[in-house]
Amino acid sequence: MDELNWEEEQAAEVLTDRYGIDVETIGQVPMGTDTVNWRVLTHDGQRLYVKEYPLTAELEAARAAWDMSEFCRAARLPVPRVWPDRDGNLLSLADGSAWAVVDEAPGTVATSAMTVARAEHIGMVLGRMHRVLAAYPLPRLRQQTRWRTGSIEDALAKCDTVLDAAYRQQHENLGALRSQIAQRREDLHAHAGRLRSALPEDLVEQALHADFTRTNQLVLADVVTAVIDFRAARALPAWELGRAACDPRTIASSEPWADCILAMVAAYRSENPTLPVADVLASARIALLYMLFSFYGATTVEYDLPEEAEADLQRHWSERQTSIRRLIDSLADLEDALATETARPGGLS
């Protein structure tokens, strides 16, 4: 190994002691928020990705996430292998931290809007994953459902809280944010109750990845090569399908965004035909409600992110704002198209 700094040397020693890994090179990845992340090249040429958790983290949730990851990999989904330590643990306690080691998968996080072909492949992978996870025990962690059950008044109050925080933080685009929050307040008033009233009363709940978004999918061209960063929560498949299909970057920047949604849902149904049609038809509406009740990224200082990650989060907030407006304007036509395809022989059903 080349000369290492103290942190790199400490991490390399843990990997040797707990995993028997002979480290050739090791370097920190600067994008981690809750974890310290490392890229490792072993002496025999293997490329690994290592997550180091503080012992203050929710380690039971982390263990559950890695266990679900391995469950899906065993079902031949594109999920990187998790290395067990010398004692067979997927999460290893050593040197004041918890450690997880996975194979580094090919591909990168897509920074562009989906193509229809990529949407189809994502839909196939997600459909297979939901079908596989239907047999997985329900996790203790439960995904929040503010979009379905939260008070609209609380969401309106959150608008004021966000603006107050922006004033205190001296938000650099305060005028634009003030306009966006005014639009969000208007949309919550005008649409939230109406959108909720048309949701099915009984939506399927099961174990899910629970963070199956663009940033947790590695792709090469239009093929998903790896699904990473499982959250492992009990949640609604319709919510996760809608959230994936209604990708804000695609809706905000791609002309055929509605075609991408239809293609993903059709591919999903081909792999997971047992999800009730009512849940499938509600997926775009659920995605819209989820966006309406989320204020993540409106302000960013509190997350103490690296500059690149902070800029990406700010962009995500703006793309969500655009997506909300486009979905509100097009939802009736989109749901009609989904219903039409579902009713056709060989369509979405």
Residue, then its C-alpha position, 0 to 999 in steps of 0.5 A: m500500500d502507498e502511505l496512508n493517513w491515520e483514518e485510512e490506515q484505521a479503516a484498512e486494519v479493520l478490513t483486514d482484521r474483521y474480513g480478511i481483506d488485503v487492502e491495496t488502496i483505500g480512499q474516502v468518498p465525500m458524498g456520505t451524510d450519515t456514514v463515512n464511505w470508502r472505496v477499496l481496491t484489494h490486493d487481488g484486484q477486487r473493488l469494494y465499497v465500504k460503509e462506516y456507521p457511527l455507533t450512535a446510528e440506528l444499527e438494527a435498521a442498518r442490519a435489516a437493510w443489509d439483510m433485505s439486500e442479500f435476500c434480494r440478491a439471492a433472488r437474482l435481482p441486480v444487488p451487490r453482494v454484502w460481505p460477511d465478516r469473520d463471524g458471519n455478520l453483515l454489519s461488523l462492530a469494530d474500532g468504535s464503528a459499525w462496518a458493512v462491505v459490498d462489492e462495487a457494482p458497475g454503472t453510475v447514478a444517472t444524472s439525466a432524465m429517464t428514457v422510455a427504455r430505461a423506464e421499462h427496465i426500472g419497472m421490470v426490476l421494481g416489479r420483480m423486487h416487489r414480487v420477491l419481497a412480498a414473501y419477506p417478513l414485515p420490517r419494524l420500520r414503517q414508512q411515513t404516510r403524511w401524504r395520506t393521513g397527515s393534517i393539511e393544516d400541519a403542511l400549511a404550517k410547515c410552509d411558514t416554518v420553511l420560510d422562517a428557516a430560510y430567513r434565518q439561514q439567509h437563503e441565497n434565493l429567498g425571492a424564488l423560494r417565497s414564490q415556490i412556497a406560496q404555490r405549494r400553499e395554494d396547491l395544498h389548499a386546492h388539491a390535497g383533499r380532492l386527491r386524497s378522496a379518490l384513493p383506494e381505501d385498502l392499499v397493499e402494504q408489504a416489505l419494500h426497499a423504501d428508497f427506490t429512487r434514481t440516486n439508488q439505482l446504478v445504470l449502464a446505458d438504459v440497464v439497471t446494473a445495481v440497486i443500492d442503499f436499501r432502507a427496508a421498511r414496510a410501505l405501500p407498493a403503489w407508493e414506491l411504484g409511483r415515486a419511481a415512475c414520477d421521477p422529478r428529474t424526468i418530469a421536469s426536464s423531459e418531453p416524453w415524461a408521461d410515456c416514461i411513466l406508462a412504460m414503467v408501470a406496464a413493465y412493472r405489471s409484467e413482473n408483478p401482476t398480483l398487485p391490485v389494479a386499483d393500487v397501480l392506478a393510484s400510483a401517480r396520484i400517490a406520487l403527487l400527494y407525496m411530493l405535495f407533503s414533502f419539503y425536503g430540500a427547500t432549505t439545505v444548510e441544516y444537512d451540512l452537505p458537501e457542496e456538490a450534494e447540496a447543489d443536487l438537493q437544491r435542484h431536486w427541490s426545484e424539479r419537484q416543484t415543476s413536477i407537482r405543477r405538471l402532474i396536477d395539470s396532467l393527472a386526469d389524462l395520465e390516469d385515463a391512459l393508465a386505466t385504458e392500458t389496464a383494461r386492454p387484453g395484454g395491457l397493464s393487467 
